[in-house]
Amino acid sequence: MPSFSWRVWPALVLLCFPSMVTAEDVSLLEGWHDVWFFRFLVNMLGYATIIVPGYFLISYFKRSNYLDRGSGLCFPVIKSCVFGGEDKSGLLDDVSVSSRNEPDSGSSLKQALKLIFCAAGLQASYLTWGVLQERVMTRSYGATTQDQEGERFKDSQFLVFMNRILALTVSGLWCILFKQPRHGAPMYKYSFASLSNILSSWCQYEALKFISFPTQVLAKASKVIPVMLMGKIVSRKSYEYWEYFTAVLISLGVSMFLLSSTTSKHPSTVTTFSGIIILVGYIVFDSFTSNWQDNLFKYKMSSVQMMFGVNLFSCLFTVGSLLEQGAFFESLAFMTRHSEFAFHAVLLSVCSACGQLFIFYTINQFGAAVFTIIMTLRQAFAILLSCFLYGHAITVIGGFGVAVVFLALFLRVYARSRMKSSRPSVLPQKV
C-alpha cells in the first residue's frame, strides 16, 4: 500500500498542479499516462466536473418544487432543462411507439425504401469516415522528405469534439430554420446517451492496443444480441423468439465472413485481460446509447432535436475534459501547424455529422436493433467492396457466412410480414 500511494499521489498532484512539474516528475506522469485505467479515470474526472454540479442542481430544483413557485427570466430555461416542455401526457402511447417501429402493412414499400435509404446513407457516411479516421490516426503530417518523420496526431478525444461541434451547429441551425415538434423531454436526459457515446468511442480506440483483430471483429459482429438485451433493461422491450434467432444468425454469418476474409490482411496481436475488459465496456456503453436514444423518442421530438440534445452534452463533456487536461490548445496548435490535418479533421466532422443524421433517423423509424444490424453489416460490406476492388478471393467459409446473413435477413422480413398480416384479423374481434 505505501508503494502504491507513493506512485499515485505524485501523478494526481502533477495532474492538478502542472506548474509544479519537474523533468523527473514528467517521466513519472508519462509512465502513468500509459496505463489505460489511469487515462479512463482522468477522463471521468473531467466529465464529473460537469455531471456532479449538474446532478445537485437538478436535485435541488426538483426537491424545492421549483416548477410551481419558479418565475423570472431563467424559469423557461430551467423548466426545459430539468422538467421538460410537457408532462407525462407528452409521451407517445404504446400504440404510437409500436407503429413507429413497425408500420402497418399498407406502407410496406414505402418503409422498405426508407430502410434502403437509411442503410445506404449509413454505409456511405461511415465507410468514408473510417477511411479518413485511419488516415488521421495512423499517418504523419508535415513530412517534406522521406527521411523526415513528421508529427502524428494522438488525441482522439479532440476529434470527437470536432465531430460533435459541427453536428451541434448543423442540428441547431436546422431546428431554427425548420419547424420542429414541441419538445417534451427534459434536456438533462440527453446527457446519459451523450456520456455513454463518448465512453464507447474511447473504449473502441483504446481496445485496439490490447486485443487481437479477430477478437474485435467477433465482438462487433455479435453486438446485435447485447443491444437487444439492453433494450429489455432500458426500454423494457419484449422481442419475439425469431428476432433472437435471426440476430444470432446475423452475428454468426458476419463473423464467419469477416474472419475468413481478413486474417491475412490484419496481423493479430495478443489478446490481454485489459483488452477484454475495455471491449466489454465498449459493447455495454454502445448498446446503452442506441437503446436510450430509442427510449427518448417516446417523447414528441424529431431526429434533429435528438441530434442537437445529444451533441450539446457531448461538446460540454469533451471540451471540459480537454481544457482540464491541457490538450485542447495543443490540438489547436497542431491544427494551425498542419493545414492538411485541419482539412481532414473538418472532412471527418462532415462525415460524422451526416452519419449522425442517418443514425437518429434510423433509430426513430426502425428502432435500435435494426440500426445495429445495419452497422454490423457495414463491416461485411467494407470487406466485400475491398474484394471487388482489389481482387481478393472470398473463401468457402466466407461465402457460407454471406449466405447465412442473407438467410437471416430473409427470415426476419418474412416473420415480420407474417405478424403484420395477422394483425388485421385479430383487431376487429376486440372491437
N, C-alpha and C positions, 0 to 999 in steps of 0.2 A: 504493500500500500504506500509506504513512503516514496519508493522509486516512481510509482505511478503518478502521485501528486506532484513530484518534482518535475516530471515531464509535462504534465497537463497545465499547471498554473502559469508557467512562463509563456506557453503558447497562447493562453487566453489573455494574459497581460499584453503581449505583443499585438494581439488582435484588437484589443480595446484601446491601447495607447501606442499607436505606431511611431510617435515622436521619440519614444524611449528605445527604439530598435538599434542594436549594435550589429557589427558584422557577424559576431558569433551567434547572436540571437536570430539573425536572418536564416542561418543554416538550420537552426532548430525548428523555426517556423516552417521552412520549406520542407523539412523532413515530415512534419506533421501534416502538411498540406497534401502529401502523397497518400495519406490514409483516407479511403473513401468515406468512412463513417464520420471522420472529423469534418470533411467538406460538407457532408449532409447536415451535420449539426450547425455548422456556420450558416448555411443557407436557411435552415429552420429558425435560427436566432434572428436573422434578418426579417423573415416573414412574421415572426412573433411580435416584432416591434409595431406591426400594424394590426395583427389579429387580436392581441391581448387588450390593447386600449379599445378597439372596436367592440370586443365582447363585453367589456364592462360598461361601455356607453349604451349598447343595446339593452343590456340587463337593467340598467338604471331607468331608461325610458319606459320599459315595459312594467317595471315594478312601481314606478311613480304615476302610473295611469296618465301618461302624457297625452294620449290620444283624445282624452275627454277635456283636459284642462289646458292643453297647449294652445298657443297663439303666437302671432308675430310673423316676421319675415322668414324665419327659419322653419316654421311649422310645416309648410308643404314639403320641404326637402327631407326633414326628419321623418315625416309621415310616410313618404315614399320609400326611404331607405330602411326603416325599421318595421313599419306596419303594412306597407304596400298600398297601392292605389284603391284596392277594393277589399271587401271582407271575403269570407268563405264562399259567398254566393258568386264571387268572380271566378271560381273554379269551374272548369267544364265538368259535366257529369260523366258517369262511366260510359254512357251510350255514345256521347260525342267523342270521348277519348278512344273508344274502340273503333269508331267509324273513321277516326283519323289514321289509325294504323292499319285497319282492314276495311277498305272502301267496299261499297256494295258492288255486286257483280255487273250492274249496268254500266259501270265505268271501268271495266277491266282493261280495255285497250288503252284508255287514257292513262290509267295508273301504270301500265306496262311501259308506255312511252316516257312517263315521268321517271320510272325506275332506271330505264336505259340512259336518260339524260343525266340523272344523278351519278350513275356508275361511270359514265364517260367523263363527266366533269371531275369526279374524284380521281380517276385514273390519270387524266391529263395533268391536273394540278400537282399531284403528289409524286408522279414519276419525274416531272420536271424539277420539283422541289428536292427530290432525292439526289438527282444528278448535281444540282447546284450545291447542296449541302456537302456532298463528298468533295467537291472542288474547294470549298471554303475551308473545310476542316483538315484536309489531307495534303494540300499543296501550299507552297511558299509564295509570298508576294515580295516584289522588289528586287528579284534576282535579275541582274542585267547580263551576266555571263554565266556559263556553265559551271565555273569554279565558285561563283558566289551563291551561297545557300539562300539568302533572303530571310524573311520573317514569316512565321506561321501564327495564325490567329488561333487562340486556345480557349477563349471564354465563350462557351456555348450559351450561357445564360444571357449574354448581351444580344446574341442572335434571336433568342426567344423574345426579348424585349423589343427588338426591331420588328419582328413579325407581329407582335401584339399591338404596338403603337400604330402601325399602318392599318391593321384590321379595325382598331378602335376608331380611327379617323374616318375610314370608309363607312363603317356602320353608323357612326354618329351623323355624318352628312346625309346618309340615306334616310335616317329617321327624321331629319329636319326637312328634307325636300319632299318626301312622300308620306302620305297619310298612313299612320300605323294604328293598330288596335289599342284601345285604352289599356294601359299597362297595369297589371294587378299584382305581380309578385313583389314581395319586399326585396330591395336591392341587395341586402346582405346575403341572401340565399345564393346569389351567383358566385360568391367567394368560395363556396365549397367545391364547385366544379372547376373554378379557376385554379385553386391551390392543388387539387389532385391532378389537373392537367399539367401544371408546371413540374410537379414531382415525378409524374410518369415520363415526361420528356427528359428530365435529368437522369432518371434511372435507366432509360433506354441508352443514352450516351455512355453512362458510367459502366453499364453491364458489359459493353464490348471489350473492356480492358481485362475482364476476369472470366469470360465464358468462351466456349468454342462456337464457331458459326453454326454447326448443326443444332446445338442446344438452343441458340437464339431462334433459329428457324422453327423448330418444334414448338417453342413457347408461343411465338406469334401466330403460327398456323392453328394452334389449339385455343386461341383466345375467345372463340365464339362461345365455348362452354362456360368459362368464368363470367363472361358478360351476362349470359342467361341466368346463372346462379346469383350474380349480384343484383339482377333485376328482381329476383324473388325477395331479396333483402331490402333493397332501397325502395322499389315501387310496389312490392308485394304482388308481382305479376304471377300468373299461372300459365305454364306452357303445356302444350299437348305432347304426348309421347313421341309423335312423329317429328316434332321440332327438335327434340333432343337427339333423336336418331339421325336426322339429316345433318345436324350440327357436328356430330361425331364423324359422319362420313365425309363431310367437307374438310374437317381438320385432318383426317387420315389421308384423304386424297391429295390435299395441298402439301402435306408433309412428305409424302412419297415422291411427288413431282419435284419439289424444291431440293430435297436431299440427294436425289439421284441425278439432278441436273447441275448441281453447284459444287460437288465435293472436289472437283479438280480445279475450280477457279478460285476458291476461297480457302486458304490454308487454315487449319484448325489450331486453336491454342488450348492450353489445359483449362478445363473447367474447374473452378475452385468453389469452395463453400460460400465465399463472399459473393461470387458471381450469381450463384443460385438465389441467395437472399435478395440481391438487387433486382434480379429478374422477376422474382415473386412480387417484389414491391411494384415493379412496372406493370405487371398484369393486374394487380389489385387496384392501383391508382387509375389505370386506364379504363378498367371495367366500371369503376365507380363513376368516372367522368361522364361517359356516354349515358349511363342509366340515370344519373342525377339531372342531366340536361333533358332527357326524355321525360322525367318526372316533373320538371319545371314547366314543360309545355302544357301541363294541365291547366295552367293559368292562361288567360287570354293574352297571347303575345305572338309576335311574328318571329321568324327566324333571324331577322336583322336585329330585333330587340334583344334576343338571346345572345347574339354575337357581340353586341355592344356591352351588355352587362358582364359577360364572362371576361372580355378583353379589358374592361375597365379595371377590374381587380387584378388581372394578370400584370398589367402595367404598374399598378401600385406595388405589388409584391416584388416584381423583378427589379424595378428602378430603386426601391428601398434597399434591397439586398445588395445591388451593385454599388450604390453610393456608400453603404456601410463598409463594404469590403475594399473600397478604393478602386474597383475595376471599371467603373462607368467612364471616367475621364481617360483612363488608359486605353479603353476600347475606342473612344472617340479620337484620341491621338493617333491610334493605329489606322483609323479610317481616313484621317487627314493626310497621313504619310503615303497611303496607297489608294489611289483613286480607283484602281481596278477592284479592290476589295469593297469599296463603297458601292460601286455599281453592282457587284454580285450580291451584296447584302440587301440592297433595295430590290433587286430582282427576286431574291429569295423571299423577301417580305410580300411582294406582289403575289407570288405563287401560293404562299401560306394564306394570305387574305382571301384569295379566290377559293382555295381549298376549304377554308372555314365556312364560306358561304354555302358551299355544297354540303359540308358536314351538317350544319344546323338545319338546312332544308331537308336533307335526307332523314335525319332523326325525327324531325317534325312530321314528315309524311309517312315514314315506314317504321320508325322505332329504332332502338339501339341495336337489336340483334341483326336486323337486315343491314344496317350500316357496317357492323363489324364483319359480316360476311363479305361485303363489297371490298373492304380494306384488306381482308385476308386474301381474297382472290387477286388483289393488286400485286402481291409478290409473285404469284404464278404468272401473271401477265407480263411482268418485267422480265422474268426468265424466258418466257415464250417469245417475247419480242427479240431478246438477245439471240435466241436460237435461229430465228428467221433472218436477222440482220447479219449475223456473223457465222452462220452455217454450223452451229453447234448441234450435235446429234442428241436426240431425245431417246433415252434408254427405254427398255421394255417396261421397267418398273415405273418410270416417269409417265409413259403413255397410259399405263393402267391407272395411275393416280389421277390423271386428267379425266379418264372415263368414270372413275368413282365420283369425282366432283360434279360432272355433268349429270350423272345418275341421281345424286343427292339433290341437285337443284331441280331436276325434273320431278322427283318425288315431292319436294316441298311445294312446287307450283300446283301439282296435281292434288295434293291433300288440301291445300288452301282453297282451291276452286271447288272441291267437293264439299267443304264446310260452308262456303258461300251459297252454293246451290241448294243446300239442305235447309238453310235458314228461312226462306220464304214459306216453306211448307209447314214450319213449326210455329212461326209467329202468329198466323191467323187463328190458331187454336187457342191462344191466350187471350184474344180479344173477346 
